[in-house]
Amino acid sequence: MNGAESLIKTLVDSDVDICFTNPGTSEMHFVAALDEVDGMRCVLCLFEGVVSGAADGYARMARKPASTLLHLGPGLGNALANVHNAKKGNQPMVNIIGDHATYHLQYDAPLTSDIEGIAWPVSHWVHTADSPGSIAADGARAVEEAGRHRVATLVLPADVSWGDNPDGATRAQPLPAPRRVPAEEIAKAVEWLGNGRNTMIMMGGAEVTAADSELLGKLKQATGARVGTDTFPPRIARGAGRAKIERLPYLAELALDHIKDVEQLILLGCKSPVSFFAYPNLPSVIAPEGCEELQLAVPGDDFTACLEDLLAAVGGSDAEPDRHALQLPELVTGAELDVNAVGAAFAHFMPENAIVVDEGITSGIPCTVYSETARHHDWLNQTGGSIGFGLPNAVGAALACPERKVICLEGDGSAMYTISALWTMARENLDITVVIFNNRKYSILELEFTRTGARGGVPGPKAASMLDVGKPDMDFAAMATGMGVTAWQVTSADEFNERFGAAMAQRGPVLIDAVIPTAWS
C-alpha cells in the first residue's frame, strides 16, 4: 500500500468519504489510489473555488467534513475565498494539498510556493507530511483537527504519496463530546435573565437547528428576553412551525437601531457584533455603549444543551413559543418581473424540507421575507462575505442530502466567480434549481458606494461602469445549457411562475435566468 492509498483508506475509515477534487501532476498517485481503495466518492470541479465551496456546503448539511484535493500553492490560492467562508462559518474541512516531491523543492520549479504560508490564514491546523510511513497518521490527525467546526490542511508531497507505507491506514480517534457549558456560567446567565434589565440572547456557531429555535422561543416566553441570531448563521431551520426569533440586520445603520436598547447581550457561538465594513460617522461596534456582554458559549460547545440548561434553570420548560404559521403568498401575475414577483413564487412553490442556498445579495431579500412562513426548510447563508459561494455550496448540499430539493438564489455578478459549478451539477445530476437575479448590476456595490460617501455618494461615469455588469448582457440560460443544465431565460412574472413551479415538480439541475430591474429601481 503506498502513501496515497493509506491516506484515502484512513479518510474513509474515519467517515470522510467524499473528496471534491481539482488535481494536477503532483496529485496523480492520489488520483490513482481512488480506484484502489473502496468507499471514497470523488467529485470533479473545474475550479478550485468550486471545490472548497462544495466542501463547505457538504459540511453544513452532513455535519461532518469532506476532503478537498488541490494542486500546490496556486490551487490552494484559487480555493481560498470559500475556505475563508467555511472558516468564518465554523464548518469542518480537510484540505489535501499536493506538493512537489521533497527532493525537488530545492530546485524552485515554477509551481514551487510556500503552501503552509498560504494555508495558515484560512486554517486552524496545517501540517506537511514528511514520509510515506507517517502519512496515514497525519491524515487521521487532520480529521481529528477538523472535528466539527475547524479547517485542517495537510500538505502531501508527491514522493510521500507514491512511496510505500508498510503500516497501512490509521483510523482517526472518535471526537470527544462537545463541551458542556459549566454550571457557574449558566448561573451567571440566569442571573442576567432575571435582573430586570433589557437582555438579548444572540446565537451563532455552525447552525441554528429547529430544536435550538424552539428553546430560544421558550426562553423568550419564560424570561422576556429578546432572542435571535447574528447576521449570517451558516445554517438555520426556518418556515412554518419554527419558533419566531430575530436576526441581526446586515446594514450597520439598521443593526445599530435593532439593538440600541439592549443593556445585556448573552452570546452563544458568536462574537460581539460589529459592522461588516467601516463607514464614515458610524461606529464599528454594534452593541450600544454601556451594554454588558457575556460570552456564554463558543464554537465547539454544546449549544443545545446550554439552552436546555438555561431553560431548566429559569423554570421555562413548559413555555410555549410563538411559532410561524404556514402562510403562502399569492403569486404575482402579469408581464412585469421584479424581485417581489420572484420572492412570492419562490415561497409559494418551495417544497417542504427544501435546502436554500442564499447568495441573492440585494435581490434575494424578498425571498427571505416571504419564506419566513413558507413550508419548513433549511437556509444556508453566506458567512464570510467572499462572493462566489452560492453555486458551489449548492453542489455540496445536494450531495450531502440527495433526497432533498436544493434551491440556489444567486446574483449575476457573484455567479460568474464560480459559474463552472453548473458543469458539476450536470455531471453529478444534482437536484438543484438555480435562480439567477440578472439585473446586470453589482447592486450591492451601488448601495455601498452611496453608504461610504465616496464622491459624495454619487459615482461618476468611470466609477459607474465598475458597478455595471451589462454591456454585453450575460445570457445565463445559454451558459447553463452549454454546461448541460436545463435552463430558461424569463422576463415576466407569468413566465417565472410557470418555470419555477415546473422546476419544483421535477428532479435534476435547472437554471432560471430571471431578467429583472435592480431591487430599488
ChimeraX attribute file (.defattr): number of C-alpha atoms within 10 A of each C-alpha:
attribute: neighborCount
match mode: 1-to-1
recipient: residues
	/A:1	18
	/A:2	22
	/A:3	30
	/A:4	32
	/A:5	27
	/A:6	29
	/A:7	31
	/A:8	27
	/A:9	27
	/A:10	25
	/A:11	28
	/A:12	20
	/A:13	17
	/A:14	18
	/A:15	17
	/A:16	21
	/A:17	20
	/A:18	22
	/A:19	25
	/A:20	25
	/A:21	25
	/A:22	20
	/A:23	22
	/A:24	15
	/A:25	13
	/A:26	22
	/A:27	27
	/A:28	16
	/A:29	19
	/A:30	25
	/A:31	19
	/A:32	12
	/A:33	22
	/A:34	19
	/A:35	11
	/A:36	14
	/A:37	16
	/A:38	12
	/A:39	17
	/A:40	19
	/A:41	12
	/A:42	16
	/A:43	20
	/A:44	19
	/A:45	24
	/A:46	17
	/A:47	20
	/A:48	28
	/A:49	27
	/A:50	34
	/A:51	33
	/A:52	36
	/A:53	31
	/A:54	33
	/A:55	35
	/A:56	35
	/A:57	31
	/A:58	30
	/A:59	26
	/A:60	26
	/A:61	20
	/A:62	15
	/A:63	17
	/A:64	22
	/A:65	31
	/A:66	28
	/A:67	29
	/A:68	26
	/A:69	29
	/A:70	29
	/A:71	24
	/A:72	26
	/A:73	22
	/A:74	17
	/A:75	21
	/A:76	26
	/A:77	17
	/A:78	18
	/A:79	20
	/A:80	22
	/A:81	22
	/A:82	31
	/A:83	32
	/A:84	22
	/A:85	23
	/A:86	31
	/A:87	23
	/A:88	19
	/A:89	27
	/A:90	26
	/A:91	29
	/A:92	29
	/A:93	32
	/A:94	29
	/A:95	30
	/A:96	26
	/A:97	25
	/A:98	29
	/A:99	29
	/A:100	24
	/A:101	17
	/A:102	15
	/A:103	10
	/A:104	14
	/A:105	14
	/A:106	10
	/A:107	8
	/A:108	10
	/A:109	10
	/A:110	6
	/A:111	14
	/A:112	16
	/A:113	16
	/A:114	12
	/A:115	23
	/A:116	18
	/A:117	10
	/A:118	15
	/A:119	25
	/A:120	15
	/A:121	13
	/A:122	21
	/A:123	22
	/A:124	15
	/A:125	19
	/A:126	19
	/A:127	18
	/A:128	18
	/A:129	19
	/A:130	16
	/A:131	19
	/A:132	27
	/A:133	20
	/A:134	19
	/A:135	30
	/A:136	28
	/A:137	21
	/A:138	23
	/A:139	31
	/A:140	20
	/A:141	20
	/A:142	25
	/A:143	34
	/A:144	20
	/A:145	22
	/A:146	24
	/A:147	22
	/A:148	21
	/A:149	25
	/A:150	26
	/A:151	28
	/A:152	29
	/A:153	29
	/A:154	25
	/A:155	26
	/A:156	33
	/A:157	26
	/A:158	24
	/A:159	22
	/A:160	26
	/A:161	28
	/A:162	21
	/A:163	16
	/A:164	18
	/A:165	22
	/A:166	12
	/A:167	15
	/A:168	20
	/A:169	26
	/A:170	21
	/A:171	20
	/A:172	22
	/A:173	11
	/A:174	10
	/A:175	12
	/A:176	8
	/A:177	9
	/A:178	13
	/A:179	15
	/A:180	15
	/A:181	18
	/A:182	12
	/A:183	12
	/A:184	9
	/A:185	16
	/A:186	19
	/A:187	15
	/A:188	12
	/A:189	21
	/A:190	17
	/A:191	12
	/A:192	20
	/A:193	24
	/A:194	13
	/A:195	9
	/A:196	11
	/A:197	13
	/A:198	17
	/A:199	25
	/A:200	23
	/A:201	23
	/A:202	26
	/A:203	27
	/A:204	26
	/A:205	26
	/A:206	27
	/A:207	26
	/A:208	22
	/A:209	16
	/A:210	19
	/A:211	15
	/A:212	22
	/A:213	26
	/A:214	22
	/A:215	26
	/A:216	29
	/A:217	24
	/A:218	24
	/A:219	28
	/A:220	25
	/A:221	18
	/A:222	19
	/A:223	18
	/A:224	16
	/A:225	22
	/A:226	20
	/A:227	24
	/A:228	20
	/A:229	25
	/A:230	23
	/A:231	23
	/A:232	21
	/A:233	23
	/A:234	27
	/A:235	25
	/A:236	22
	/A:237	21
	/A:238	26
	/A:239	27
	/A:240	21
	/A:241	17
	/A:242	26
	/A:243	24
	/A:244	22
	/A:245	20
	/A:246	15
	/A:247	17
	/A:248	20
	/A:249	17
	/A:250	14
	/A:251	14
	/A:252	22
	/A:253	15
	/A:254	13
	/A:255	19
	/A:256	23
	/A:257	13
	/A:258	16
	/A:259	20
	/A:260	14
	/A:261	15
	/A:262	19
	/A:263	17
	/A:264	22
	/A:265	25
	/A:266	22
	/A:267	23
	/A:268	24
	/A:269	24
	/A:270	22
	/A:271	16
	/A:272	16
	/A:273	17
	/A:274	16
	/A:275	17
	/A:276	14
	/A:277	12
	/A:278	13
	/A:279	15
	/A:280	10
	/A:281	7
	/A:282	14
	/A:283	16
	/A:284	16
	/A:285	15
	/A:286	21
	/A:287	24
	/A:288	16
	/A:289	11
	/A:290	9
	/A:291	15
	/A:292	14
	/A:293	16
	/A:294	16
	/A:295	16
	/A:296	21
	/A:297	25
	/A:298	18
	/A:299	20
	/A:300	18
	/A:301	18
	/A:302	17
	/A:303	25
	/A:304	17
	/A:305	16
	/A:306	23
	/A:307	22
	/A:308	18
	/A:309	20
	/A:310	23
	/A:311	23
	/A:312	13
	/A:313	14
	/A:314	16
	/A:315	13
	/A:316	18
	/A:317	16
	/A:318	11
	/A:319	17
	/A:320	16
	/A:321	20
	/A:322	16
	/A:323	17
	/A:324	19
	/A:325	16
	/A:326	16
	/A:327	16
	/A:328	20
	/A:329	17
	/A:330	11
	/A:331	19
	/A:332	20
	/A:333	15
	/A:334	11
	/A:335	10
	/A:336	14
	/A:337	22
	/A:338	22
	/A:339	23
	/A:340	20
	/A:341	23
	/A:342	27
	/A:343	22
	/A:344	22
	/A:345	26
	/A:346	28
	/A:347	25
	/A:348	22
	/A:349	20
	/A:350	25
	/A:351	19
	/A:352	15
	/A:353	17
	/A:354	19
	/A:355	26
	/A:356	27
	/A:357	28
	/A:358	24
	/A:359	26
	/A:360	25
	/A:361	19
	/A:362	18
	/A:363	28
	/A:364	22
	/A:365	15
	/A:366	19
	/A:367	21
	/A:368	18
	/A:369	14
	/A:370	21
	/A:371	25
	/A:372	21
	/A:373	22
	/A:374	25
	/A:375	24
	/A:376	23
	/A:377	25
	/A:378	22
	/A:379	22
	/A:380	26
	/A:381	22
	/A:382	26
	/A:383	22
	/A:384	19
	/A:385	15
	/A:386	14
	/A:387	20
	/A:388	25
	/A:389	33
	/A:390	33
	/A:391	32
	/A:392	32
	/A:393	31
	/A:394	33
	/A:395	31
	/A:396	30
	/A:397	29
	/A:398	25
	/A:399	24
	/A:400	22
	/A:401	17
	/A:402	13
	/A:403	13
	/A:404	19
	/A:405	26
	/A:406	31
	/A:407	29
	/A:408	24
	/A:409	25
	/A:410	26
	/A:411	28
	/A:412	29
	/A:413	24
	/A:414	20
	/A:415	25
	/A:416	16
	/A:417	17
	/A:418	21
	/A:419	22
	/A:420	20
	/A:421	30
	/A:422	31
	/A:423	21
	/A:424	23
	/A:425	27
	/A:426	20
	/A:427	16
	/A:428	16
	/A:429	16
	/A:430	26
	/A:431	26
	/A:432	30
	/A:433	27
	/A:434	27
	/A:435	24
	/A:436	27
	/A:437	30
	/A:438	28
	/A:439	24
	/A:440	21
	/A:441	21
	/A:442	21
	/A:443	22
	/A:444	15
	/A:445	15
	/A:446	18
	/A:447	13
	/A:448	15
	/A:449	19
	/A:450	14
	/A:451	16
	/A:452	16
	/A:453	13
	/A:454	12
	/A:455	11
	/A:456	10
	/A:457	14
	/A:458	13
	/A:459	17
	/A:460	9
	/A:461	8
	/A:462	8
	/A:463	13
	/A:464	15
	/A:465	13
	/A:466	13
	/A:467	18
	/A:468	17
	/A:469	17
	/A:470	15
	/A:471	8
	/A:472	7
	/A:473	11
	/A:474	17
	/A:475	14
	/A:476	23
	/A:477	20
	/A:478	15
	/A:479	17
	/A:480	25
	/A:481	17
	/A:482	13
	/A:483	17
	/A:484	17
	/A:485	26
	/A:486	18
	/A:487	22
	/A:488	19
	/A:489	19
	/A:490	20
	/A:491	16
	/A:492	20
	/A:493	25
	/A:494	18
	/A:495	19
	/A:496	26
	/A:497	23
	/A:498	12
	/A:499	19
	/A:500	22
	/A:501	17
	/A:502	13
	/A:503	24
	/A:504	21
	/A:505	12
	/A:506	12
	/A:507	16
	/A:508	18
	/A:509	26
	/A:510	30
	/A:511	26
	/A:512	23
	/A:513	25
	/A:514	26
	/A:515	22
	/A:516	23
	/A:517	17
	/A:518	18
	/A:519	17
	/A:520	10
	/A:521	6
